[in-house]
Amino acid sequence: MKSLSLLLLLAVLSVACSSKVEEAPAPELSGLTTAVALPMSTVNIPISLPYSDLANILNREIGELLYEDRDYDDNGGDNLMLAVKRSAPMRVGAKGTFLQVKVPLHIYVKGRVKSTLGGIFSPSNAPQLQQDAQFNIEVTLSSKIAVLEDWRVQTNSQVSFTWTERPYLEIGILKIPIGSMVEKVVEQQLGRIAATLDTEAKKQLQFKSQVEGYWKQLFAPIAISGPVPAMLYLSPDSVYLSPVVADATAIRATAGIRTTVLLSTTGEVAGAKRLVKPMPNLHINQPLQESVQLSLVAGLDYATATRFANENLSNKDYSFENGRHKIRIEAILLYGSGNTLVAKVKLKGKAKAGLIGNKKIDGTYYFKGTPYYDAASMEIRIKDFDFDIKSRDILLQSAEWLFKSSFRKQVAEQLRYPVKKELAEVRKLAESSLKQQQLGEFLQLSGRIDRLEPGEVQLSERYILLFVNSTGTINASIKP
């Protein structure tokens, strides 16, 4: 009888202490991530047309001789000859917001008076008196230049000139006023000059083609050299143009290209698709910002995060309820699933199961949590850390006590990654990324960083990504 009781006891103890290796199903991978909303910045690009260039074009196109009439009998027999020439090169400048072209003119006029003396002479043989005169005047053409939303350049040139003394011819005892006749010819020729000015201004002020070239250049990634290699990505979205102004030396405008600015140390753009978009229509006559919101992204790859986790958590015993329950993490593997960090954990342990026997834990289970940046400790940490629902179902049957213990909290406390050193390196990297960076053949970026502020944490296929927002200035210059 004793031997039978002993056998039953051994059987009960054997069942109580027996266990099997459990393998919880892995959580389904999620490709859904909440995209980080990158702030928009404005890259300001100066555009100019020097007056000297425009003056050279106008002087070449207009020439010196504007008008010539060498026949007394044309124009209805007006008995006048007239020549209008430029006496010096045209000068281009500005007055207020208007482009001005100064045209110095030399006017030569020759007139005649014929008289039949009461019919004594025939008209063809009538005696005549001739006299010539010369005048110099300076004419001003003023033009207001504007750019429309469809990029067309609009100009409206107006002509003005005044006589300091009304011109006339003295022929014998006659004093013949010729101002109205000369004015008519001059106005006709100045109308031609104004039309040429409008045509050349539209031709030379090719804002769309200039800005479109810069727009495309901004999409090209820039490699940033240094101790931590990185890439600078810009993704232009819209274009602004300041009012066109005529200053002391040139016609000027500033194109402001609104774009995200992302500096990545991982070679990834956090899932963003960087397609070169066609340049849209303009937003015109709006104030342009000079500050830049530079987004920096630093990455901790899962292999490194896993190594740190194993160093802090693996092969350490955790005891609960005065030693009644013991558990050990034998290995841990971290990876991302959507916005969630998954920890695949191999657990081994035992728990006191009533009056007799122990329940053993031996298997692979899954935790899930959300990484975030803790500003106080300057660390990436994990919140809402808990068993995946399928792992929970299995463990409730064998280790219900785990859900009442501090085990999950203790594990989460060890999943922390200091980034203070990395942030210091990122700041240096950010500052160097905005110093004289060449884009294409003519465009050069320059700027500075004033403030850094770590923000969101996002997961990619390979990295835990920390986004850092920085404020500074950025501008583009055109190399001659």
C-alpha positions in Angstrom: 0.0 0.0 0.0 2.8 2.3 0.8 4.5 1.6 -2.4 1.3 2.5 -4.3 1.0 5.8 -2.5 4.6 6.6 -3.2 4.1 5.9 -6.9 1.0 8.1 -7.0 2.9 10.9 -5.3 5.7 10.6 -7.8 3.3 10.7 -10.7 1.6 13.8 -9.3 5.0 15.5 -8.8 6.1 14.4 -12.3 3.0 16.0 -13.8 3.3 19.1 -11.7 6.9 19.6 -12.7 6.6 18.6 -16.3 6.7 21.3 -19.0 6.9 21.7 -22.7 8.7 24.3 -24.8 6.1 26.8 -25.9 6.3 28.9 -29.1 3.8 31.8 -29.2 2.7 32.9 -32.6 4.5 36.0 -33.8 2.4 39.1 -34.1 1.3 40.0 -37.6 3.6 42.5 -39.2 2.1 45.9 -39.9 3.4 48.1 -42.7 1.2 50.9 -41.5 3.2 53.8 -40.0 2.1 57.3 -39.1 4.2 59.5 -41.3 6.1 62.2 -39.4 4.8 65.6 -40.6 8.0 67.4 -41.5 7.9 71.2 -41.1 8.1 73.4 -44.2 10.9 75.8 -44.8 11.7 78.4 -47.4 14.9 78.4 -49.4 15.3 82.0 -50.8 17.0 82.3 -54.1 18.0 85.8 -55.4 17.3 86.6 -59.1 18.7 89.7 -60.8 19.2 91.3 -64.2 21.9 94.0 -64.0 21.1 97.3 -65.6 24.4 97.1 -67.5 23.3 93.9 -69.3 19.9 95.4 -70.2 21.5 98.6 -71.4 23.8 96.7 -73.7 20.9 94.8 -75.1 18.8 97.9 -75.8 21.7 99.8 -77.3 22.4 96.9 -79.6 18.8 96.4 -80.6 17.9 100.0 -81.1 21.0 101.3 -82.9 22.0 104.9 -83.2 19.9 106.4 -86.1 16.3 106.4 -85.0 14.7 108.4 -87.8 15.7 110.2 -91.0 13.8 112.3 -93.5 16.0 113.9 -96.3 13.2 115.1 -98.6 11.4 118.5 -98.3 8.5 117.2 -100.5 7.5 114.1 -98.7 5.0 114.0 -95.8 2.6 116.1 -97.9 5.3 118.6 -98.8 6.1 119.7 -95.3 9.3 121.5 -96.4 11.3 119.9 -93.6 14.1 117.5 -93.2 14.6 115.7 -90.0 17.1 113.3 -88.4 16.8 111.8 -84.9 19.9 110.0 -83.5 21.1 108.8 -80.1 23.8 111.1 -79.0 25.1 108.7 -76.4 24.3 105.1 -75.1 21.1 104.7 -73.3 21.3 104.4 -69.6 19.2 102.1 -67.4 18.5 102.8 -63.8 15.6 103.1 -61.4 13.4 105.6 -59.7 11.3 104.3 -56.8 9.8 101.0 -58.0 10.1 101.9 -61.7 12.7 100.8 -64.1 13.9 103.8 -66.1 15.7 104.1 -69.4 17.4 107.5 -70.2 17.7 108.1 -74.0 19.8 111.1 -75.0 18.8 112.3 -78.4 20.3 114.6 -81.0 17.7 116.2 -83.4 18.7 117.8 -86.6 16.1 119.8 -88.6 16.3 121.8 -91.8 13.5 123.8 -93.2 12.8 125.9 -96.3 10.5 128.7 -97.3 9.4 129.2 -100.9 7.6 132.2 -102.4 6.3 133.0 -105.9 6.4 136.6 -104.9 2.8 137.2 -106.0 3.0 135.0 -109.1 6.2 136.5 -110.5 7.8 133.1 -110.2 6.4 129.7 -111.0 6.3 127.3 -108.1 9.1 125.2 -109.5 11.3 128.3 -109.9 10.2 130.2 -106.8 13.1 131.5 -104.7 13.6 129.8 -101.4 15.3 130.3 -98.0 16.7 127.4 -96.0 17.9 127.1 -92.5 18.9 124.3 -90.2 19.1 123.8 -86.4 20.1 121.2 -83.9 18.7 120.3 -80.6 19.6 117.9 -77.8 17.0 116.4 -75.4 17.0 113.5 -73.0 13.9 111.3 -73.0 12.9 109.0 -70.1 11.1 105.7 -70.4 9.6 104.3 -67.2 8.4 100.8 -66.8 6.7 98.9 -64.0 7.5 95.2 -64.1 5.3 92.5 -62.6 5.2 88.7 -62.7 1.8 86.9 -63.0 0.9 83.6 -61.4 1.4 81.8 -64.7 5.0 83.2 -64.8 4.3 85.6 -67.6 6.2 88.9 -67.2 4.1 92.0 -67.6 5.5 95.4 -68.4 4.0 98.8 -69.2 6.5 101.4 -70.4 5.6 105.0 -70.6 7.5 107.8 -72.3 8.0 111.4 -71.1 10.1 114.3 -72.2 10.0 118.1 -71.9 11.5 120.9 -73.9 13.4 123.4 -71.9 12.7 125.8 -74.8 10.3 125.2 -77.6 12.2 124.5 -80.8 11.8 126.7 -83.8 13.5 127.7 -87.1 14.4 131.2 -88.0 14.3 131.6 -91.8 14.7 135.1 -92.8 12.2 137.2 -90.9 10.1 134.1 -90.2 10.2 132.3 -86.9 8.6 128.9 -87.5 7.7 126.7 -84.5 8.5 123.0 -85.2 8.0 121.5 -81.7 4.7 119.7 -82.5 6.2 118.1 -85.7 9.4 117.0 -83.9 7.4 115.7 -81.0 5.3 113.6 -83.3 8.4 112.0 -84.8 10.1 111.5 -81.5 7.1 110.0 -79.8 6.8 107.5 -82.7 10.4 106.5 -82.3 10.2 106.3 -78.5 7.1 104.1 -78.9 9.4 101.8 -80.8 12.0 101.9 -78.0 9.4 101.3 -75.4 8.1 98.2 -77.3 11.7 97.0 -77.6 12.2 97.5 -73.9 9.1 95.5 -73.1 10.1 92.8 -75.4 13.6 92.5 -74.1 12.5 92.7 -70.5 10.2 89.8 -71.0 12.9 87.9 -72.9 15.6 88.5 -70.4 13.5 88.1 -67.2 12.9 84.4 -67.7 11.9 83.8 -64.1 10.2 80.5 -64.8 13.1 78.9 -66.6 15.6 80.2 -63.9 13.5 79.1 -60.9 12.6 75.8 -62.6 16.3 74.9 -62.9 16.8 75.6 -59.2 13.6 73.7 -58.3 14.9 70.5 -60.0 18.4 70.9 -58.4 16.9 71.0 -54.9 15.6 67.4 -55.3 19.1 66.1 -55.7 20.4 64.5 -52.3 23.5 66.1 -50.9 26.1 63.8 -49.3 27.4 65.4 -46.0 30.8 64.2 -45.1 32.1 63.9 -41.6 32.5 61.5 -38.7 28.9 60.5 -39.2 28.1 60.3 -42.9 24.7 61.7 -43.7 22.4 62.8 -46.6 20.6 66.1 -46.9 17.2 65.8 -48.7 15.0 68.6 -49.8 11.5 68.1 -51.2 10.1 71.3 -52.8 6.4 71.8 -52.6 5.5 75.4 -53.8 7.1 78.5 -55.1 6.7 82.1 -54.0 8.0 85.3 -55.7 8.6 88.6 -54.0 7.6 91.8 -55.9 10.0 92.7 -58.6 12.0 95.8 -57.6 14.4 98.0 -59.4 17.3 99.0 -57.1 20.5 100.9 -57.6 22.2 98.4 -59.9 19.7 95.7 -61.1 16.2 94.5 -61.5 15.8 92.1 -58.6 13.3 89.5 -57.2 13.6 86.7 -54.7 12.2 83.3 -55.4 11.1 81.4 -52.2 10.9 77.7 -52.7 8.9 76.0 -49.9 10.4 72.7 -49.1 11.0 70.1 -46.3 14.6 69.9 -45.3 15.7 66.5 -43.9 19.1 65.5 -42.8 19.4 61.7 -42.4 22.2 59.7 -40.8 20.6 56.4 -41.9 20.3 56.8 -45.6 16.5 56.5 -45.3 13.9 59.1 -45.8 11.4 57.5 -43.3 9.3 56.1 -46.1 8.8 59.4 -47.9 8.6 59.1 -51.7 10.9 61.7 -53.2 9.6 62.2 -56.7 10.6 65.3 -58.7 7.3 67.1 -59.0 6.5 69.6 -61.8 6.9 73.2 -60.6 3.5 74.7 -59.8 2.2 78.2 -60.5 3.4 81.1 -58.4 2.2 82.5 -55.2 3.1 86.1 -55.9 3.9 89.3 -53.9 3.9 87.5 -50.6 6.5 88.0 -47.8 9.2 85.4 -47.7 10.5 83.7 -44.6 14.2 83.5 -43.8 14.1 80.8 -41.2 14.5 77.1 -41.8 12.9 74.2 -40.0 15.6 71.6 -40.6 14.4 68.1 -39.7 17.2 65.7 -38.7 16.8 62.0 -38.4 19.2 59.8 -36.4 18.8 56.1 -36.4 19.5 53.2 -34.0 19.5 50.0 -36.0 17.7 47.0 -34.6 20.9 44.9 -34.4 22.5 47.5 -32.1 19.3 47.9 -30.1 19.1 44.1 -29.7 22.7 43.9 -28.5 22.1 46.6 -25.9 18.9 44.8 -24.7 20.7 41.5 -24.4 23.6 43.1 -22.4 21.1 44.6 -20.0 18.5 41.9 -19.7 19.7 38.4 -20.8 20.9 35.7 -18.4 19.7 37.6 -15.4 17.3 36.0 -12.8 14.2 37.9 -11.8 12.4 36.8 -8.5 9.0 37.6 -7.3 6.9 37.0 -4.2 9.9 36.3 -2.0 11.4 33.8 -4.5 8.3 31.8 -5.1 8.5 32.7 -8.8 11.7 33.0 -10.8 12.2 33.8 -14.5 15.1 34.4 -16.7 15.4 36.1 -20.2 17.7 33.9 -22.2 17.6 36.0 -25.4 15.8 39.0 -26.8 15.4 40.2 -30.4 13.9 43.6 -31.3 12.3 44.7 -34.6 9.7 47.1 -35.9 6.1 46.5 -37.0 4.3 49.7 -38.1 4.5 52.1 -35.2 5.2 49.3 -32.7 8.5 48.0 -31.4 8.3 44.2 -31.0 10.5 42.2 -28.6 10.8 38.5 -29.2 11.8 37.1 -25.9 13.0 33.6 -24.9 11.9 33.0 -21.3 12.8 30.2 -18.9 11.7 29.9 -15.3 9.5 28.3 -12.7 6.7 29.2 -10.4 5.3 27.6 -7.2 2.1 25.9 -8.1 0.1 25.3 -4.9 1.1 22.9 -2.2 3.0 20.6 -4.4 5.1 21.0 -7.5 6.2 23.8 -9.7 5.1 25.1 -13.1 7.9 25.6 -15.5 8.0 28.4 -18.1 10.0 27.5 -21.2 9.3 29.2 -24.5 9.4 32.2 -26.8 6.9 35.0 -26.3 6.4 38.5 -27.7 6.2 41.9 -26.1 5.0 45.1 -27.9 5.5 48.8 -27.0 5.8 52.3 -28.4 9.2 54.0 -28.5 9.3 57.7 -27.6 11.9 60.3 -26.7 12.2 61.3 -23.0 13.5 64.8 -22.9 14.4 64.7 -19.2 16.8 61.8 -19.5 17.7 62.4 -23.2 16.9 58.8 -24.0 14.7 56.8 -26.3 12.4 54.7 -24.1 9.4 52.4 -24.4 5.9 53.0 -23.2 2.7 50.8 -23.1 5.0 47.8 -22.9 3.0 44.6 -22.6 2.7 41.0 -23.9 1.2 40.6 -27.3 -2.3 39.2 -27.1 -1.4 35.7 -28.3 1.5 35.4 -26.0 -0.8 36.7 -23.2 -3.3 33.9 -23.8 -0.6 31.2 -23.5 1.0 32.6 -20.4 -2.3 33.1 -18.6 -2.5 29.3 -18.5 1.0 28.7 -17.2 2.2 31.9 -15.5 -0.8 34.1 -14.5 1.4 35.6 -11.8 3.5 37.4 -14.5 0.6 39.8 -15.1 0.5 40.8 -11.5 4.2 41.2 -11.2 6.5 44.1 -12.1 8.3 41.9 -14.7 7.0 43.9 -17.7 7.9 47.2 -16.1 11.4 46.0 -15.2 12.0 44.9 -18.8 10.7 48.2 -20.2 13.0 50.1 -17.8 16.0 48.4 -19.3 14.9 49.1 -22.9 16.3 52.6 -22.9 18.9 54.1 -25.2 20.8 57.3 -24.2 21.2 59.7 -27.2 22.8 62.7 -25.6 26.1 62.1 -27.4 24.3 61.4 -30.6 22.4 64.6 -30.4 25.6 66.6 -29.9 27.0 64.9 -33.0 23.8 65.6 -34.9 24.0 69.3 -34.1 27.5 69.5 -35.5 26.3 67.6 -38.5 23.4 69.9 -39.0 25.6 73.0 -38.8 28.1 71.5 -41.3 25.2 70.5 -43.6 24.3 74.1 -44.2 27.7 75.5 -44.8 28.4 76.2 -48.5 26.7 73.1 -49.9 26.9 73.0 -53.7 23.8 72.1 -55.6 24.4 71.7 -59.3 26.6 74.0 -61.2 25.4 77.4 -60.0 23.3 77.0 -56.8 24.9 77.1 -53.4 23.2 76.6 -50.0 24.3 78.3 -46.8 22.8 78.8 -43.4 23.1 78.2 -39.7 21.4 76.2 -36.9 20.2 78.1 -33.8 18.2 75.5 -31.9 17.7 71.8 -31.7 14.6 70.0 -30.2 14.2 66.2 -30.4 10.7 65.2 -31.3 9.0 62.1 -32.7 10.3 58.5 -32.8 9.4 56.4 -35.8 10.2 52.9 -36.9 11.4 51.9 -40.3 12.4 48.5 -41.7 15.9 48.7 -40.3 15.9 51.5 -37.7 14.4 53.2 -34.7 14.4 56.7 -36.0 14.6 59.8 -33.9 13.4 63.0 -35.5 15.0 66.2 -34.3 13.6 69.6 -35.2 16.0 72.5 -35.6 15.5 76.1 -36.3 17.9 78.3 -38.2 18.3 80.1 -41.5 19.0 78.9 -45.0 19.5 80.7 -48.2 20.7 80.0 -51.7 23.2 82.0 -53.7 23.9 82.0 -57.4 27.5 81.5 -58.3 28.6 83.6 -61.3 
